[in-house]
Amino acid sequence: FDGENNLRLFNGLMYQARKSITIVTPYLVPDDSMRYAITSAALRGVDVTIYVSKDGDQPLAHYAQRSYYGELLRAGVRIFLYPSPTVLHAKFILIDNEVAVMGTSNLDMRSFTLNLELSLLLVGKSLIRRLGALASNYEKASTELTLETWNQRGQATRFAEGLARLTATVQ
């Protein structure tokens, strides 16, 4: 692609997914195109699972990330929160347990447009199986965020999330 290579690759893979999408990322602040790719997949019946840290190491980015959780959960995306104090910093996406992308790119607007990121497209049953097992280990250690729990957060937190989202493109 001439530009936004990682964004175009990730979106293309998500639109092609038929069974499952597993996303492991420390920073999930998607632009509209990625948000639509993720939620469209879930709404068409693809099992979409995201693993992120319960608490982030970058407060503004973390609150911006959280501002997307409600929409993702309502679309049927499962979100697992990796426990503190560890910041889950792995970065990979599995599509249908057949192909994966791993590299330096976060799933955020900064990585898509400002940073020079490197991603590797991976195939091979053994490698894909190992990444799937790693995601399963993250799931065992994590707590699933439910829409009910999400909706119980306070007004101050909601305000911080909204404010952080407004500044997401420059973080």
N, C-alpha and C positions, 0 to 999 in steps of 0.2 A: 504494500500500500504506500501511497505517497506521504501519508501522515497519519498520526494516531494509530500506529501499527498494533500496539497491544490492545487498545480499545476495540478496534475492528476485529482482531482475532478473537478476543473473548466474546464479543457480541455474536459473531458468526457461529462460534461453537455452541453458545447457549441457544441460539435459534435452531440449530440442527439437532440438539439433544432430544432423544425420544424417551429415555427411561429415567436418567438421574443426572443431577449436577451437584457436585460437592465443591464448596468454596471454602478455602482456609486462607485467612488474611488478617493482618493486624489492623488494617485501615480499610474500611468499606464506606466510601463516600462517593457513590456512583453519580455520573451525569445522567441526564434523562434517558439517553439511549440504552445505557447499561441497566438502569432501573427497569425500563420496559422489557428488556431482554430477560432479566431474572424473573419478574412478575409474570410475564407472558408464558414463560416455561412452566411455572408453577400452576397457572390458571389452566393450561392445556393438559395438566395431569402428570407432568414431569416431577419426580421427587427431588426437590431442591433443598439442600441442607447447607447451612453456613456455620462455620466455626470462627468465633472471634473471642477476644479477651473480655472478661467481665469488666475489668477496669483498664483503661488505657494509660499509656505513658505520655501522651500528648493531649492535654485536656480539651482544647478547642476541637481537634480532630475527633476525639472520642465522643464529645457531645454532638458534633455534626453527624457522626456515624449513627448514633442512637436515634437521631431524628428520622431515620428511614425504617426503623424496626416495625412500627405500627403498620405501615403499608405492606411491608414484606410479609409480616405475620398474617394480615388479612387476606393476602393472595395465596396463602398456604405454604409459605416458606418456613422451614424449621430452622430456628436459630439456637445454637448451643454456646453458652458462655463459659469460657475456660477460666478456672478459678484464679483469684489473686493470691499472691502478689506476682505471679508469673504473667508476663505479656507474651501471648502466643504470637510468635513472629514468623512462623512458617508461611509460605506463599505458594499455593498451588490450587489448581482447579482440575477436577476429574469430570469427564463427560462420558456417561453411559458405561463406565468402567472399561473403556476401550482406548481413550486418549487422555492425555493430561498436558497441562501447561504449568511450568515451574520457572521461577526466575526472581528478579528483583522487583518487579512491578507490584505495587499495591493496587487495590481496586478503588482508586480515588482519582479525582480530577487532576490533581497535581502530577501524579505518575503518568497520566494519559497525555498531558499537554506540555508540561514544563520539564520534567526530569527525563534524562536519557536512561531508559530502563532496558533490561535484557530479559527476554523470555525464551524458553526452550520448549518446543512442541515434542512431546514424548509419546511413543507407542511401544508396545511390547508387554505381553501379558504379565511377566514376572515383575517388572517395574511398576506397572499399574496396580497389580495386586498388593505390592508393598506400600504404595501410597494409600490405597484403600484401607489397609490394616492400620496405618498411621492415623488416618482420620477416625477409624473405629476406636483407637486408643484415646484420641482427643474427646470423643463422645463419652466414653466411660468416665473420664475425669471431669466432665463438664456438667452443667445444669441446663436443661432445656428451658428457654424463655417461652412462656405461653402468652397469648393475647390477654388473658384475664390478669395475669401478673403485670404485664406491661401497662395495662390501662389503669392500674392502681398507683402509678407514680404521681408525685405531687406537682403542683402548678409551677413552683420555682424550677424544678427539673425540666419541665416542658418548655418553660421560657428560655432556659439556658440552651436547650437543644435547638430551638427555633433560631435563636440568635447565632449560635455556632453554624447552623446550616446556611444562614445568609452570607457568612464569610468563608464558606467552604472552598470557593474557587481560588482564594488567595492564601490559603493555609499551606 
